[in-house]
Amino acid sequence: MEENDDLVPTRASLLSRLKNLDDSESWQVCFNTYWKLIFNAARRSGLTETEAEDVVQETLITIVRGIQDFKYDKSRGSFKGWLLKTTAWRVQDQLRKRTSGRLDFVPEYNEDIHPTIENEVKKVWDTEWETNLLSAAIERVKRQVSPKHFQIFDLAVLRGWSTSKISAELDVNASYVYITKHRVNCRFKTELENLQEESK
């Protein structure tokens, strides 16, 4: 398995491996990939930290139960969409527990989601998903270039340092900084586009 694959948002190969429930390594990759996404979406939808942790747990349990039937077919819908719906259902569960006082009440998986809840989760989800894509693209580039080239990219593109400041800090000429920044940034954009295509 490729190093840092846990940062790649959706991979057909990973989804295929998850069908083997005994593949603990792939399930760890799945957890590492999605738990923060699910947790942050739940928190920003108005849940407490404890409630959001429950959403993470229940969402991942649903994935375990449903992955055997999930087919990776972009024409029929994405894993991203399925995961979003599942998270929204679990957020709704937590909100119903609050209002009903019945802590053991767990709605059926196929029960309709209230449109307001689904829209709120989706609003947060898209932002969190894009953040995850950016992190994945950065990690892919970091594996492909030398540490010095990545440092220049990091300072110039991610931190916004000027060419003259980087040149003075790293003791390299300005043209070297400019050319390196341009090349690595082009690679970053390509990786980001690839990830956006993979996650559809």
C-alpha positions as CSV (number, residue, x, y, z in Angstrom):
1,M,0.0,0.0,0.0
2,E,1.3,3.5,-0.9
3,E,2.6,5.6,2.0
4,N,0.1,8.1,3.3
5,D,-2.8,6.5,1.3
6,D,-4.9,7.4,4.4
7,L,-5.0,11.0,3.1
8,V,-6.6,10.1,-0.3
9,P,-10.3,10.8,0.0
10,T,-11.8,8.0,-2.1
11,R,-10.0,5.2,-3.8
12,A,-11.7,2.4,-5.6
13,S,-8.9,0.1,-4.5
14,L,-9.4,1.0,-0.8
15,L,-13.2,0.5,-1.1
16,S,-12.5,-2.9,-2.6
17,R,-10.2,-3.9,0.2
18,L,-12.8,-2.8,2.8
19,K,-15.1,-5.6,1.7
20,N,-12.7,-7.9,3.5
21,L,-13.7,-7.2,7.1
22,D,-10.5,-8.9,8.4
23,D,-8.3,-6.4,6.6
24,S,-7.5,-4.3,9.7
25,E,-4.9,-2.2,7.9
26,S,-7.4,-1.0,5.3
27,W,-10.0,-0.3,8.0
28,Q,-7.4,1.8,9.9
29,V,-6.8,3.8,6.7
30,C,-10.6,4.3,6.4
31,F,-10.8,5.5,10.0
32,N,-7.8,7.8,9.6
33,T,-9.2,9.2,6.4
34,Y,-12.8,10.0,7.5
35,W,-13.1,10.4,11.2
36,K,-12.1,14.1,11.4
37,L,-14.3,14.8,8.4
38,I,-17.3,13.2,10.1
39,F,-16.5,14.6,13.6
40,N,-16.1,18.2,12.3
41,A,-19.3,18.0,10.2
42,A,-21.2,16.8,13.3
43,R,-19.7,19.5,15.6
44,R,-20.4,22.3,13.1
45,S,-23.9,21.0,12.8
46,G,-24.5,21.9,16.4
47,L,-23.6,18.7,18.3
48,T,-21.5,18.5,21.4
49,E,-18.1,16.8,21.4
50,T,-19.5,13.6,22.9
51,E,-22.4,13.6,20.5
52,A,-20.0,14.1,17.5
53,E,-17.9,11.2,18.8
54,D,-21.0,9.0,18.8
55,V,-21.7,10.1,15.2
56,V,-18.3,9.0,14.2
57,Q,-18.7,5.6,15.8
58,E,-22.2,5.0,14.4
59,T,-21.3,6.2,10.9
60,L,-18.3,3.9,10.8
61,I,-20.4,1.0,12.1
62,T,-22.9,1.7,9.2
63,I,-20.0,1.6,6.7
64,V,-18.9,-1.8,8.1
65,R,-22.5,-3.1,7.7
66,G,-23.1,-1.6,4.3
67,I,-19.8,-1.9,2.5
68,Q,-20.5,-5.3,1.1
69,D,-23.4,-3.9,-0.9
70,F,-21.7,-0.7,-2.0
71,K,-20.7,-0.7,-5.7
72,Y,-18.0,1.8,-6.8
73,D,-19.9,3.1,-9.8
74,K,-19.7,6.9,-10.4
75,S,-22.9,6.8,-12.6
76,R,-24.9,5.5,-9.6
77,G,-23.5,7.9,-7.0
78,S,-20.2,8.3,-5.2
79,F,-18.9,7.0,-1.9
80,K,-18.6,10.6,-0.8
81,G,-22.4,11.0,-1.3
82,W,-23.1,7.8,0.6
83,L,-20.9,8.8,3.5
84,L,-22.5,12.2,3.6
85,K,-26.0,10.7,3.8
86,T,-24.9,8.3,6.5
87,T,-23.4,11.0,8.6
88,A,-26.5,13.2,8.2
89,W,-28.6,10.3,9.4
90,R,-26.4,9.9,12.5
91,V,-26.5,13.6,13.2
92,Q,-30.3,13.4,13.1
93,D,-30.2,10.5,15.5
94,Q,-28.3,12.5,18.0
95,L,-30.7,15.5,17.7
96,R,-33.7,13.2,18.2
97,K,-32.1,11.7,21.3
98,R,-31.9,15.2,22.7
99,T,-35.5,16.0,22.1
100,S,-37.2,12.7,22.8
101,G,-35.1,11.7,25.9
102,R,-35.2,8.2,24.6
103,L,-31.5,7.4,24.6
104,D,-32.0,3.9,23.2
105,F,-34.0,5.2,20.2
106,V,-32.1,4.6,16.9
107,P,-34.1,5.3,13.7
108,E,-34.0,2.8,10.8
109,Y,-31.2,3.5,8.3
110,N,-33.7,4.0,5.5
111,E,-35.7,6.6,7.4
112,D,-35.9,10.0,5.7
113,I,-33.5,12.7,6.7
114,H,-35.0,16.1,7.6
115,P,-34.0,18.5,4.8
116,T,-32.7,21.2,7.2
117,I,-30.4,18.7,8.8
118,E,-29.1,17.3,5.5
119,N,-28.5,20.7,4.1
120,E,-26.6,21.9,7.2
121,V,-24.4,18.8,7.2
122,K,-23.8,19.1,3.4
123,K,-22.7,22.7,3.8
124,V,-20.1,21.8,6.3
125,W,-19.2,18.6,4.5
126,D,-18.2,20.3,1.3
127,T,-15.8,22.6,3.1
128,E,-14.3,19.8,5.1
129,W,-14.0,17.6,2.0
130,E,-12.1,20.3,0.1
131,T,-9.7,20.8,3.0
132,N,-9.0,17.1,3.0
133,L,-8.4,17.2,-0.8
134,L,-5.8,19.9,-0.4
135,S,-4.0,18.0,2.4
136,A,-3.9,14.9,0.2
137,A,-2.5,16.8,-2.8
138,I,0.2,18.4,-0.6
139,E,1.2,15.0,0.8
140,R,1.4,13.5,-2.7
141,V,3.7,16.3,-3.9
142,K,5.8,16.1,-0.7
143,R,6.5,12.4,-1.6
144,Q,7.5,13.3,-5.2
145,V,10.0,16.2,-4.8
146,S,13.2,16.8,-2.8
147,P,12.9,18.3,0.7
148,K,14.4,21.5,-0.4
149,H,12.0,21.9,-3.3
150,F,9.1,21.2,-1.1
151,Q,10.4,23.7,1.4
152,I,10.4,26.4,-1.3
153,F,6.9,25.4,-2.4
154,D,5.7,25.5,1.2
155,L,7.2,28.9,1.9
156,A,6.1,30.5,-1.4
157,V,2.7,28.9,-2.1
158,L,1.4,27.7,1.3
159,R,2.8,30.5,3.5
160,G,2.9,33.3,1.0
161,W,6.5,34.4,1.4
162,S,8.0,36.6,-1.2
163,T,10.7,35.3,-3.6
164,S,13.3,37.7,-2.1
165,K,12.6,36.6,1.4
166,I,12.9,32.9,0.5
167,S,16.1,33.6,-1.4
168,A,17.6,35.3,1.6
169,E,16.4,32.8,4.1
170,L,17.6,29.7,2.1
171,D,20.7,31.4,0.6
172,V,19.7,30.6,-3.0
173,N,19.2,32.9,-6.0
174,A,15.8,34.3,-6.8
175,S,15.6,32.6,-10.2
176,Y,16.0,29.2,-8.6
177,V,13.2,30.0,-6.1
178,Y,10.9,31.2,-8.9
179,I,11.5,28.2,-11.2
180,T,11.2,25.6,-8.3
181,K,8.0,27.3,-7.0
182,H,6.5,27.2,-10.5
183,R,7.4,23.5,-11.2
184,V,6.2,22.2,-7.8
185,N,3.1,24.3,-7.9
186,C,2.2,22.9,-11.3
187,R,2.6,19.4,-9.9
188,F,0.4,20.3,-6.9
189,K,-2.3,21.6,-9.2
190,T,-2.2,18.4,-11.2
191,E,-2.4,16.2,-8.1
192,L,-5.3,18.3,-6.8
193,E,-7.2,17.9,-10.1
194,N,-6.6,14.1,-10.0
195,L,-7.9,13.9,-6.5
196,Q,-11.0,15.9,-7.4
197,E,-11.7,13.5,-10.2
198,E,-11.1,10.5,-8.0
199,S,-13.5,11.8,-5.4
200,K,-16.5,12.3,-7.7
